[in-house]
């Protein structure tokens, strides 16, 4: 009986390692960012999208993630913020600080701020246009002092159509699988 349990445990561990390897094998290198430590950025691009780095400086990274005109444009911006240098994740901020950050987004008319989580439990501030068509959704989070902003914008070909829940799920999945890997 013990031997059978050990074999099952070994098989489960082997499958887990294989799944983890497969997940990491799909991730591609985006760039390196270094301020509060040096990190290689790795991601899994949504199907049909390609990444174009727009800016890569020591404390800032900006990239466009584009597909054909039928899909929204994605833009990711990562910037080190010294005021947040001691903050591991957005989850660590209290309600007052979150309200201050939300107010910067709400300075624009016609947006609502809500919260979601990645599949790993990292808090995301979601800024969604509420007047008329929802043609952009902005996701904001913090990781190790870096502010991460990920924006979905509807293309001209889809003008008049709102960003869908499915497209929002794709963005959350992208952010869930975005890795900051310590650079060697």
C-alpha positions in Angstrom: 0.0 0.0 0.0 2.8 2.4 0.9 4.6 1.5 -2.3 1.5 2.3 -4.4 1.1 5.7 -2.6 4.7 6.5 -3.2 4.4 5.6 -6.9 1.2 7.8 -7.2 3.0 10.7 -5.4 6.0 10.4 -7.8 3.7 10.4 -10.8 1.9 13.4 -9.5 5.2 15.3 -8.9 6.5 14.3 -12.4 3.3 15.6 -14.0 3.5 18.8 -12.0 7.1 19.4 -13.1 6.2 18.6 -16.7 3.3 21.1 -16.5 5.5 23.8 -14.9 8.2 23.2 -17.6 5.7 23.4 -20.4 4.3 26.7 -18.9 7.8 28.2 -18.6 8.8 27.0 -22.1 5.9 29.0 -23.6 7.1 32.3 -22.0 9.1 34.6 -24.1 11.6 37.2 -23.2 10.2 40.8 -23.3 13.1 42.8 -22.0 15.1 43.7 -18.9 14.2 46.3 -16.3 16.5 47.3 -13.4 16.0 49.7 -10.6 14.9 47.9 -7.5 16.9 44.9 -8.6 17.4 43.7 -12.2 14.6 41.6 -13.7 14.1 39.9 -17.0 10.5 40.3 -18.1 8.9 37.1 -19.5 5.4 36.7 -20.8 3.0 34.5 -22.7 1.5 36.5 -25.6 -2.2 36.1 -26.3 -2.8 34.1 -29.5 -2.4 36.2 -32.6 -0.5 39.0 -30.9 3.1 40.2 -31.4 5.1 42.3 -29.0 7.0 45.5 -30.1 9.2 47.1 -27.5 8.8 50.9 -27.6 11.1 52.0 -24.8 13.5 50.0 -22.6 15.5 52.1 -20.0 16.8 51.0 -16.7 13.6 52.0 -14.8 11.0 52.0 -17.5 9.7 49.6 -20.1 6.9 50.3 -22.7 5.6 47.8 -25.3 2.8 47.5 -27.7 1.1 44.1 -28.1 -0.7 44.1 -31.5 -2.8 41.8 -33.5 -5.0 42.2 -36.5 -7.6 45.0 -36.5 -10.3 42.7 -35.2 -8.6 42.6 -31.7 -8.0 45.4 -29.3 -4.5 46.9 -29.0 -2.6 46.2 -25.8 0.0 48.5 -24.3 2.1 47.6 -21.3 4.0 50.2 -19.3 6.3 49.3 -16.4 8.0 52.0 -14.4 9.8 52.1 -11.1 8.3 54.4 -8.5 10.6 55.2 -5.6 7.6 56.1 -3.4 6.5 52.5 -3.8 10.0 50.9 -3.4 9.0 49.1 -0.2 5.7 47.7 -1.7 5.8 44.1 -2.9 2.3 44.1 -4.5 -0.8 46.3 -4.8 -2.4 43.9 -2.3 -0.1 45.4 0.4 -1.5 49.0 0.1 -4.2 50.1 2.5 -7.6 51.5 1.4 -6.5 55.2 1.8 -3.5 54.8 -0.6 -5.6 52.8 -3.1 -8.2 55.6 -3.0 -5.5 58.1 -3.7 -4.2 56.1 -6.7 -7.8 55.6 -7.9 -8.4 59.4 -7.7 -5.6 59.9 -10.3 -7.6 57.8 -12.8 -10.9 59.3 -11.8 -9.6 62.8 -12.6 -10.7 61.8 -16.1 -14.5 62.0 -16.5 -16.5 58.9 -17.1 -14.5 56.1 -15.5 -15.2 53.6 -12.8 -12.6 51.9 -10.7 -13.0 48.3 -9.5 -10.7 45.5 -8.5 -9.9 42.0 -9.8 -7.2 39.5 -9.1 -4.9 37.6 -11.3 -5.1 33.8 -11.1 -2.3 34.0 -8.5 -4.1 36.5 -6.2 -2.4 39.7 -7.2 -4.7 42.6 -6.9 -5.5 44.6 -10.1 -7.1 48.0 -10.1 -9.4 48.1 -13.2 -10.2 51.5 -14.7 -13.1 51.2 -17.1 -14.7 53.8 -19.3 -18.4 54.1 -18.4 -19.7 56.8 -20.7 -21.0 55.4 -24.0 -18.9 52.6 -25.5 -16.2 51.0 -23.4 -13.3 51.5 -25.8 -10.6 51.2 -23.2 -9.9 49.3 -20.0 -6.8 50.1 -17.9 -5.3 47.6 -15.5 -3.0 48.9 -12.8 -0.9 47.0 -10.2 2.4 47.2 -8.3 5.2 44.6 -8.1 8.4 45.2 -6.1 8.1 49.0 -6.5 7.3 48.8 -10.2 4.0 50.3 -11.3 2.5 48.1 -14.1 -0.2 49.5 -16.3 -1.8 47.4 -19.0 -4.3 49.1 -21.4 -6.7 47.5 -23.8 -7.9 49.9 -26.5 -10.4 49.2 -29.2 -9.1 49.6 -32.7 -10.6 51.9 -35.3 -12.0 48.9 -37.1 -14.0 48.1 -34.0 -15.0 51.7 -33.2 -18.4 51.7 -31.5 -17.9 48.3 -30.0 -17.2 47.8 -26.3 -14.3 45.8 -24.9 -15.8 42.4 -24.1 -15.5 40.4 -20.9 -13.6 37.8 -22.9 -11.0 40.4 -24.0 -10.7 41.5 -20.3 -10.1 37.8 -19.4 -7.3 37.6 -22.0 -5.7 40.7 -20.4 -5.9 39.3 -16.9 -4.4 36.0 -18.1 -1.5 37.9 -19.7 -0.9 39.8 -16.4 -1.2 36.5 -14.4 1.6 35.0 -16.5 3.9 38.1 -16.6 7.0 37.1 -14.8 9.8 39.3 -13.2 12.7 36.9 -13.3 15.7 38.0 -11.3 18.4 38.7 -13.9 21.8 37.1 -13.4 
